[in-house]
């Protein structure tokens, strides 16, 4: 049975501008120590955002620390907006991966507006990292 | 290393009326003991509700329990309805905060409809409180 070995949760309530259709890192997790050779890592992200002009959807991604390291975890899918202009939207994304021979893990959440010609805003969110026995 | 020291989940499936645009408390975590001087608290709430006539959005809030002064944790943003008024909606909100010098903590979930002229109904939901080393 998998056991929860460590967990960190990072909250974010400072507004972050989402410029046009550029990918923007909006939350970075704390570094979570790993005391075993092999572990499962469960990452869960939630947030609220306000779309910019022309936005039709949002693509969220989870990365190991830094967007250039190892590519996004899981799949990268566009999710259409739920509501009309001026709305506040919700984003949720999870991933699980096996890590070996690491002393710690750290992740970031990025979001990218689809079809946007104007700036949106990421207004609050949370990023959870759970390290489980693998 | 971050660790989960305590965790509590309260679930309710009793329908609760959400009068027009009144803020209505729906879920209470109850007291969760804090065994350390300083900790990180992660609060997460999920629920399903039926919106009332003419509702256009829902604001979910997490508040400290009565002993914590009922202050809002995180932000209170109106989320636009995903379906037409009278449809079923999901409510999801999270927050993270640091607490010091408390022997226990308690949190509540409230919701408030925007522009509703009819009562909504909260159908089911839960609130989770995790105490992590801070």
Interface residues (C-beta under 8 A of the other chain):
Chain A: X4 X6 X7 X8 X9 X10 X11 X13 X30 X32 X33 X35 X46 X48 X82 X83 X84 X87 X88 X89 X90 X92 X123 X124 X125 X126 X128
Chain B: X1 X2 X3 X4 X40 X42 X44 X57 X74 X75 X77 X78 X79 X80 X81 X82 X92 X94 X95 X96 X97 X130 X132
